[in-house]
Amino acid sequence: MTQYIGKPLSRVDGVDKVTGKAKYAAEFNVPDLAYGYVISSAIAKGKITKIDATDALGLDGVLQVFTHENRPKLAWFDMNYKDQDAPPGSPFRPLYDAKIKYSGQPVALVVAETFEVARYAASLIQVEYDVDEHETDLASNQQEGRKPKSGVASLLKPPPPKPRGDFDEAYSASAVKVAEEYVHAVEHHNPMEMFATTVVYEQNGKLTIYDKTQGAPNSQMYVAQIFDIPFSDVRVVSPYVGGGFGSGLRPQYQLFLAVLASRELKRSVRVSLTRQQMFTFGHRPATIQRLALGASPDGTMSAIYHDAVAETSQFEDYTEVVVNWAGMLYPSENVTLTYKVVPLDMYTPLDMRAPGGVTGISALEVAVDELAHKLGMDPLELRLKNYADRDMNEDRPYSSKELKACFQQGAERFGWSKRNPEPRSTRQGHNLIGWGMATGIWDANQMPARAEAVLMVNGKLRVSSATADIGTGTYTVMAQIAADTLGMPIDDVLFKLGDSDLPLAPIQGGSWTMATVGSAVKVVCEDLSKSLFKLAKKMPGSPFAKVDFNDVEFADKSIRLKSDSSVVVSLQAVVDSNGGRAIRETSTSLPNMLEQRKYSRSTHSAVFVEVQVDEELGSVKITRAVTAVAGGRIINPKTARSQIIGGMVWGISKALEEESVMDHHFGRFMNHNLAEYHVAVNADIHDLDVIFVEEHDTIVNPLGVKGLGEIGIVGMPAAIANAVFHATGKRVRDLPITLDKLL
C-alpha cells in the first residue's frame, strides 16, 4: 500500500518556484494591458480640496486619472464592502469621497499604456488638502480605550472570559508578586511579493482576475458585491502567493482600483503597489499590556491579571485574542482578563502571523519568568508546578495536550538542566551567555470546506479546492492525503487550488487549512473510492460482485481484496468500464461541532533559547534554539519543520528587530522600506532545532492534525527576552529589544 502521510516529501511545486515557471499576480501578461499607479495621501486626516490632473492627462499614453470626483456609482451599503475577515464597523472604500482617514490612503489612480508613464504622470498630479488634527499615538490616548464592538468575528476571536474568583483579594494576600507593563510596536507583514492585481477584461464584460490573496473566493465575493456583477462573471485566480502572513486575508485596495479601471476603460488593467505602499494597509497593532501575577512561596499561582489596550482604526473595530491565553495556560482560581481598543487615525490593523497569540504570550511568558526569578525557582519547574490539565476559561478538557512532553523533550535536547540560574553567570570572552524558555499555545480549529476528486480517463487523480498555498506546502500535503486515501502514486495525483471556480474553501489563515481542506480532501477521496467500488462491482465478471466495501482496500492504483491481494481490479479498468468517462465526486467536510464543543482544541509548544549578548555593544545573537511542538498528526515532517523554523525566524525578528516607527507629527510610518524596517536575515540565523512530540487526537478533525503555521512564532520572542535577562540581568519589556535598551 502507498503510505505518503508521515513522509518528508519535497514540495511538488518546488521546481516551478525555483525555475521561475510559477506565476504570481503581477506576472500574467495579456494583450492590450494597461497599467495603474496609485497616488497616496500626504496627510493623516482632513479633506481633499483640489486634484489637478491636467498635466498628467496631457501626456501621451495616459488613459485616465480616477479620483473620488469621477469614479462610477458603486454599492451603497457597508455590507457590500465586507469580506470574510472584516471586523465590525464600516469597511474602507477607496476613492469614495474627499475625506482622508489615514496617511497613505489612495486618493487617485493613474492608468497609462505603460507602468513607467503611469508612474511619471502620477508625479505631475497636484493634490491640495484641508488638514485636520490627527491622533496616532496609542500611548498618549490609552484613556480612550473601550470595549470593542462585537460581530461575527467574535466567534473566532472571543472576548475575554468573565473574571473567576477574586483577583484583588488573592493578589493582595500573595507572598510573591509581579506587576509590570509590556509594550510592543506596530509591525508590518512585508512578504516578498508585493500586492498586485491583473484584471483581464473580456468583451462580454466578464472578468478574470489574477490577485494576490489568501482566499480567491473572498476576493471574488468582494468584487461581485461592490460592482454588482454576478458571481459567475467574476473569476479570481491565485495559484501562487509570494508570502502572505495574514496580509492577504482581506482584499487590498489595488484589487478595487484595478477592477474599477478595467470596467471603466473596458480593457485589461494591472495595478501593483510599491514597497512603500505595503505600509498603507493593515499591520500588527501596537499593544500595551499590564500583567500582575501573585504566587505562594512554593510557586503556586494564586492570582493572574492581564489587561491589554490595542489600537484600531476610526472606522472598524479590529480585535485580537491577547489576554485569554493566561487563563488557559495557568490554573489559578483568581483571574481577571480585560481587553480594550483605542480608535486612531490609522488604517484598520490586520491579522499577522499568530495575531494576538504572539502578542499576549510575549508579555505573559516574560511575566512568568519574572515570577520564577523572584521565587528563586527554575522557570521550567514553575510552569510544571502550574500545569493546567483543563482549559479553566471554559472549564473543559483539552482534546489532547502533550505540553509536558514538549517541556521534557525540549529541555533534554537543549540541555536545560545544566543552566546556572544566576543572571550574568556565564561568559565567553566579552559575550554574556543567557538561556531562556517560554510556553506557546495556539488554536486548533477546523472550518467547513468543499473539495472535488476526479479519476480522469488516463487513470490519474485530480483533486481540487479553492484554498490557497501561501508558501506552507498546501499543494504537497493535499496530494499526500489524496494519494494515500486512494492508493495511488503521488506522481499520479494533481492538486489544484487558488481559483474561485473550484469548490469553496475559506481564506487560508489561522492555522486551520490542513485541518479544514485536508479533511475535505480525505472525505471526497473516500466518497470517490465508494463510487469506484460500486462501478467495479457492476463490471462483467467482477470478482467483487458479492464483496462488501469494508473487505477491500485501495493500493497500487487498484482495488484489491484485503484477505487476498491477488483478487484485484485496476482503477484504469474501472474508468474504462465507465465508457471511458472520468469519475468524479464533490464533497463537503464539516466540523463535528457536537463533539468538538466539549473540548478545547489547541496546539502547544515549549521553546528554549540561547543568546550571546555583547556586553560592550549591546548586540544580541541567537546562537541556538529548540522548539518542541505537540501538533497532532504530522502529515509531512519536512514541510512541517519548515513551518516551525519559519515561525522561529520571525520570532527572532519580532524580538530583536521589527518595528514600524510612526512620526506622530505627520501620522505616518517613516521606515516604510526594507532598508529601515529590519527583518531577520541569514546572518541572524544559527542553530534552530525542531521536535515534533507524538500526539494523537481523534477530536480535532478526521485527520487528527493541528495547524503549525502560527505555533512556531508564539513562544519565541518571550524565550529570547527571558534569555537576554538571564545573560545581562536587565529586563526589557518593550519589544523589539534593540541596542539602546541594553546599553
DOFIDREN-624601 format. One record per residue (C-alpha): residue in one letter; x, y, z. Coordinates in steps of 0.2 Angstrom, whole numbers, plus 5000, padded with zeros to 4 digits. Last residue first. Layout:
N
aXYZ ...
This chain:
743
l511752485134 l510352365133 k508852475128 d509952565115 l510452405107 t508752355102 i507552235111 p506052255100 l504952255110 d504752345127 r504852245142 v506752235143 r507452155160 k509252185163 g510252045172 t511352035156 a511351845151 h509751795160 f508851945155 v509351915137 a508751735139 n507051795145 a506851915131 i507351775119 a506051655126 a504751785126 p505051825107 m504951635103 g503351575112 v502151615098 i503251605082 g503251425079 i501451405084 e500751505070 g500951405054 l500851235063 g498951185062 k498351035071 v498150865063 g497050715068 l496550685051 p494650675054 n494650835064 v495050905082 i494350755091 t495350605087 d496950675094 h498550585095 e500150675099 e501950625097 v503150775100 f503850855085 i505550925089 v506351075080 d508051135080 l508751305075 d510651335076 h511151495068 i510051635060 d510451815061 a511751815046 n510351745035 v509251895038 a507951945051 v506952095047 h507352275049 y506152415043 e507552535038 a508252465022 l506652365019 n505652515016 h504252615025 n505352675040 m504352835042 f502652775046 r501552925045 g500453025057 f501453185052 h501853245070 h501553065076 d503153005066 m502752825067 v504152695068 s503652525061 e504652405072 e505452235069 e507152205075 l507552105091 a506052005097 k505052015081 s506451965070 i506951825082 g505151765082 w505051785063 v506551655062 m505651545074 g504051545064 g505051505048 i505851355058 i504151295063 q503451305045 s504951225038 r504851085051 a503051055045 t503651055026 k504950915030 p503850825043 n502450795031 i500750745038 i501150775056 r499750705067 g499450815082 g500450975084 a501350955101 v502851055097 a504651065104 t505651215099 v507451225101 a508551375099 r510451415096 t511651555095 i510351695095 k511451845094 v511152015103 s512152175101 g512352285116 l514052345110 e515152325126 e514252175134 d514052085118 v512551975121 q512551795116 v510851705117 e510251535120 v508451485118 f507251355123 v505451355117 a504051235123 s502551215111 h500651185111 t499251165098 s497551195105 r495751125105 s494651155120 y493451015122 k491550985123 r491251095108 q492150975097 e490950835099 l489350925094 m490351035082 n490950895071 p491751015059 l491051005041 s491850925026 t490950945010 s491050834995 t491250834976 e491450674967 r492050624950 i492350484938 a493050524921 r492250444906 g493050304896 g491350214895 n491350184913 s492150014911 d493650104905 v493750204921 v493550044932 a494949964921 q496050114925 l495750094943 s496449924942 v495449774948 v496249644961 v496049474969 s497849434970 s497949544986 d496949404996 s496249455013 k496149635009 l495349614992 r496049734980 i495549894971 s496949974960 k498250114958 d499450024969 a498350014984 f496450044988 e495749915000 v494349795000 d493349705013 n492449855020 f491649885003 d490749715004 v491149584991 k489749494981 a490149564964 f491949604969 p492749474957 s491849574943 g491349454929 p490649604919 m490949764929 k489549804941 k490549784957 a491949894950 l490750034947 k490150024965 f491950014971 l492350174961 s490950264969 k491550214986 s493350264982 l492650434976 d491750464993 e493450425002 c494350544991 v493050674995 v493150645013 k495150655014 v495150805003 a493850895014 s494850845030 g496450925022 v495451075017 t495051115035 a496351035046 m497751075035 t497051255032 w496651295050 s498251385055 g497351545057 g497451585039 q496951525022 i495351605017 p493851485017 a493551345004 l492351334990 p492551204977 l493551274962 d492951424951 s493751544963 d495451484959 g496951464971 l496951274971 k497351114961 f498050954967 l498750834954 v499050654959 d499950524948 d501650574954 i500950544972 p500750354967 m498950304971 g498150214985 l496550314985 t496750385003 d498650385002 a498750484986 a497450604992 i498250645008 q499950665000 a499250774986 m498550885000 v500250895009 t501150944993 y500051084986 t499751155003 g501651175006 t501651325018 g502151455005 i500451555004 d499651404996 a497751454994 t496051364995 a494851344981 s494851154982 s495451024969 v495950844967 r496450774951 l496850584950 k497750494935 g496950354926 n497150424909 v495250454908 m495250554924 l494850504942 v494150664948 a494150724966 e493250894971 a493350984988 r492251084999 a492651165016 p491951205033 m493151265046 q494351175058 n495251255073 a496751215083 d497051375092 w498851425098 i499951395113 g501751435116 t502751415133 a504351505136 m506251475139 g507851575142 w509651545142 g510951685143 i512851705138 l513751865141 n514951905127 h516651995130 g517551825131 q516351695133 r515351725149 t514151635160 s513451705177 r512651865171 p511051815178 e511151665191 p510151515187 n511651415180 r510851305167 k511451125165 s509751055167 w509251155151 g510251045140 f509351095124 r508850915119 e508350875136 a507351035139 g506451015123 q506050835126 q505350865144 f504451035141 c503650965125 a503150805134 k502350915147 l501451005133 e500650845126 k498850915127 s497450825118 s495550865116 y495850985130 p494650975145 r493351095149 d493051235161 e492951365148 n494251485154 m495051345165 d495551255150 r496051085159 d497550995163 a498451155168 y500251155173 n500651275187 k502051175195 l502651125178 r502751305173 l503751345189 e504951205186 l505351265169 p505751445175 d506851375189 m506351445205 g507151585216 l505351655219 k505851825212 h506651745197 a505151625194 l503951775194 e505051875181 d504951715170 v503051715172 a503051905167 v504051865152 e502851725147 l501351835149 a502151985138 s502651885123 i501251765125 g499951915123 t500751975107 v501251805100 g499451755102 g498551915097 p498851885079 a499851725076 r500551785060 m499851955056 d497951985056 l497652165051 p497552335059 t496252465052 y497152605044 m497652745055 d496852895063 l496652815080 p495252715089 v495852645105 v495452465109 k495152375125 y495552205133 t495252135151 l495751975160 t495451945178 v495951785186 n495851705203 e495751515204 s497451505195 p497551355183 y498851435171 l498951405152 m497051445148 g496851595159 a498451675153 w497951635135 n496351745136 v497451905136 v497851945118 v496451875107 e496452005094 t495252145089 y494952265074 d493552385077 e493252475061 f493052655055 q494252765067 s495552625066 t496152515079 e497552525093 a497752405107 v497552405126 a497852245135 d497552195153 h498152035161 y497851995180 i498351825187 a498151775206 s498551625216 m500051555206 t500851405216 g502651445217 d503051365234 p503151535242 s501351575236 a501051665220 g500351835213 l500451885195 a500152065188 l500152105170 r499952265160 q499952265141 i500152405129 t499852355111 a500452425094 p499352345080 r500052215068 h499852295052 g498452335038 f498652455024 t499752595019 f501452505023 m501452405008 q501352574999 q503252605002 r503652434994 t502652494979 l500952434974 s500452354958 v498952384947 r498652294931 v497252334919 s496352244905 r495152344894 k493452414895 l494152584901 e492852594915 r492752414919 s494652394919 a494852554930 l493652494943 v494352324943 a496152384946 l495652504959 f494652384969 l496052254968 q497452384972 y496452424988 q496852264997 p495652114999 r495752045016 l496651885021 g498151945010 s499152025024 g498951875035 f500751805034 g500551825015 g502151765006 g502451754987 v500751684984 y500551564970 p498951494960 s497951654963 v496451664951 v494851764954 r493451734942 v492051854941 d490551834929 s489851684938 f489751794954 p488551914945 i489252084945 d488652224956 f490252314957 i490452314976 q489652144979 a490452054964 v492252124968 y492152074987 m491451904983 q492851864971 s494151924983 n493551804996 p493351664984 a495151684979 g495751674998 q497551715004 t497651844990 k498751924977 d497551934963 y497451874945 i495651924940 t494751854925 l493251974922 k491651954912 g491052104902 n490652014887 q492152084878 e493352004891 y494352114903 v495852034911 v496152114928 t497952094935 t498052134953 a499652174964 f500252164982 m502052154984 e502851984984 m504251964997 p503051975011 n503152135022 h501952105036 h502152265045 e502452285064 v501752415076 a502752425092 h502652315108 v502452365125 y502452275142 e501952345159 e502352265176 a501652195192 v502552035199 k502151975217 v502751855229 a501851815246 s500151835238 a498751905250 s498452065240 y498451965224 a497151845231 e496051995237 d496152095220 f495951935209 d494351875217 g493751715209 r493451705191 p493351855180 k492251845164 p493051775149 p494051895137 p493251925121 p493151785108 k494151805092 l493451665080 l491651695085 s491951875089 a492251905070 v490451895068 g490152055077 s490552135094 k491152315096 p492752335105 k492752385124 r493452555126 g495152635127 e495152825126 q496252835142 q497652755132 n497752905121 s499552955125 a500252785122 l499252745107 d499952895097 t499052915080 e497953065083 h497553195069 e497253375068 d496353425052 v497253475036 d496253555021 y497153475007 e497853504989 v498353374977 q499453414961 i499753274949 l501353284940 s502253144949 a500753024945 a501153054927 y502952984929 r502252824937 a500952804924 v502252834910 e503352704918 f501952574920 t501552584902 e499952624892 a499352734906 v498152724921 v498352854935 l497452804951 a496952944964 v496752964983 p497452804990 q497652825009 g499552845013 s499152945029 y497452905036 k495552945035 i495653075022 k493853135016 a493653194998 d492453044994 y492452864990 l494052844981 p494452684991 r493052625002 f493652575020 p492552455029 s491252525041 g491252435058 p491452255065 p492952165058 a493152105040 d493951935038 q492651865026 d492452025016 k491352175019 y491152305006 n489352255001 m488852255019 d489352435021 f487952485010 w488052594994 a488752494980 l489552594967 k489252744956 p490752774945 r492352864950 n492453044943 e492653154958 h493353024970 t494853004959 f495252914943 v496652984931 q496352914913 l497252844898 v498952924899 g500052864884 d500553034878 l500553154892 g499153294893 l498153194906 a499653214918 d499753394916 t497953424919 a497753314934 d497353444947 i496553374962 k495853504974 t495053524991 i495453344998 k494953335016 g495753305033 k496753175042 a498453085040 i499153195026 a500153155010 s498853045003 s499452904991 i499452914972 v499252734965 y499952684948 g498952584935 y499552494920 a498652454904 l498652284896 d498152264877 p498652084876 v498951984892 n500451964904 f500151864920 e501651914930 a500952044943 a499851904951 y501251774953 k501751644940 a502751484944 k503951444930 g505351544938 t506451394940 v506551394959 k504651404960 d504151284947 v505451154954 g504651174971 d502851144967 v502850964972 r503651014988 s504950894995 l504250735004 p504650705022 k503450555024 g502050555038 i500650535025 y501450455009 q501050275013 t500650184997 m500050005000 
